[in-house]
Amino acid sequence: MGNAATVAPTVAWWAPPDQLDRRAWRVLIVLALASLPVGYLNTLLTQTVSFAADEFHASDTAQGFSLAAVRGGVLIALVVVGLADRHGRRLVALLTLASAPIVCALGALAPNLVVLTATQIVGRPLAISLGLVIVIIATEEMPKGSRAYAVSLLSISAAVGAGACLVVLPLADLGERGWRLVYVAPLLFLALVPVVRRHLPESRRYEAPHPVAEFKGHGRRFWLLAMSGLLTNLLVAPASGFQNRYLKKIRHFSAKRVALFSLVTNTPGGLGVVVGGRLADNHGRRIVAAVGLACGSVATVAVFSVGGAWMWIWSTAGALLGALAVPALGVYSAELFPTGLRGRANAAITVVSLAGSAVGLVLTGALVHDTGGYGPVMAGLAIGPLTVAVLVLALYPETARIELEDINPEDRVEEAPTT
C-alpha cells in the first residue's frame, strides 16, 4: 500500500514530507473541500447558543445542558460511521455531506431552546460522522510519511469552515432573531455534493482484501484513545462552548467583536496545525502532542483569567500552541485500528470523548452560575488534558513513518500461492 508516493530529498516546510502522486493530491483536495461544512456545522451551535439563549431567556445552566445534550447525540455517529466498515467510506461521506447541512439548517425554525437542541442532536453527529470518515479516507490513502500532514491540512480546512461561521455571526446583531440566519447559510455547502461524488474514489485500503475485525484484541488501544479524548474534552468543550458567553457577559463584547476576537486569535492556529503535522510526521507524534496539550491548556485557562490585551495574547498563544497537538493526536485513532474496524473504533472513541464534553459543559454551567468565576473553573478542568499529555509520553506507541499494515499486521492478507 506504500506506492502512492516517493520520498522527496528536500521539501518546503509547508509541503507534505512525501511527494504525493496525482491520485493522492486529488483525494486530499476533495476531502479538504468536504471538511468545510464539518467545521461550520460543528461550531454552529457553540457560536450561536448564547444569542439563541437571549431570545429564549435561557440561563447559563440551560445553555450548558443544551450543549451537553447535543454531544449526547453522538451515538448517531456510532451507527453512521459503523456503516463505513460494511458499505464503504465513499457512500457514508456522500450521505452525511448531503444530510448534515439540511438537518442543522432546521434550527433556524426553532421556537425554543429545546427544539433548537433537538435539531442539533441529529445534525451535529452527522457532521461529526462526515469528519471521521474524511480522516479515515485520508489515512488510508496517504503514504506513510504524510498521514499527519494530511490530517493537518484537513483540520485547517475545517477551521476555515468554522471561520465562515464567525464571518456570518454578526448577522446576530441584526436583531433578537438575527442568529437564525447563521443556520440558513450552511445550505450553500450542498453545492459540494456533486463535486465530491464526481471526484472522490473509494479508499484503496477498503477496496483491498481485508479481514472482518472486531473490538476483541484491540481493547487497550481503544480505551487509551477514548479516555484521552474524554479527559481532553473536559476543558476543550467548555472553553469553546462558553467563550462567547464569557466575552458577552463578562467582557461586554458585541457579536461583531466576538467574531473579531475569534478570527484574530484563532487564525494563527492554522500555522500551528501545519507545523504540528510536519513535526509529527518527521520527528514523531508523542512529543508534539504532549507539548501542544500542555501549553494549550495553560493558555486556555489564562484566557478566562485575564482581560484587556493579555486576553487576546493568551488566546492567540493557546490557538498556536494547542494546534500542534491536533494532527499528532488526530491521526492516532485511524492508525491504531485495522481496516475492518477503523470506522466503528473511531466512532466509539468519539462517543466516549464527547462524554467528557458533556460532563465539562454541565459542570461549567453549574459552577459558573454559582460562583460567577470562569478562571478557577477552567483551571480545575485543565487537569484533564494535562493528564493526557503524560499518558501520551508514557503509553502511546510511535506510529510516524510506519505503514498501516505494520501497525495492524492482521490487515496483511496473504495471496494464495499460484500453481
URBELFEN-V471428 format. One record per run of one state. SS is the DSSP state (H for helix, E for strand, C for the rest). FROM is the first residue (numbers start at 1). TO is the last residue. If there is no record, write none. Layout:
SS:FROM:TO ; SS:FROM:TO
This chain:
C:1:4 ; E:5:7 ; C:8:17 ; E:18:20 ; C:21:21 ; H:22:56 ; C:57:59 ; H:60:72 ; C:73:74 ; H:75:87 ; C:88:88 ; H:89:109 ; C:110:112 ; H:113:141 ; C:142:146 ; H:147:174 ; C:175:177 ; H:178:199 ; C:200:203 ; H:204:207 ; C:208:218 ; H:219:241 ; C:242:242 ; H:243:249 ; C:250:254 ; H:255:267 ; C:268:268 ; H:269:283 ; C:284:284 ; H:285:303 ; C:304:307 ; H:308:322 ; C:323:323 ; H:324:330 ; C:331:331 ; H:332:335 ; C:336:341 ; H:342:371 ; C:372:373 ; H:374:381 ; C:382:382 ; H:383:395 ; C:396:403 ; H:404:407 ; C:408:408 ; H:409:411 ; C:412:419
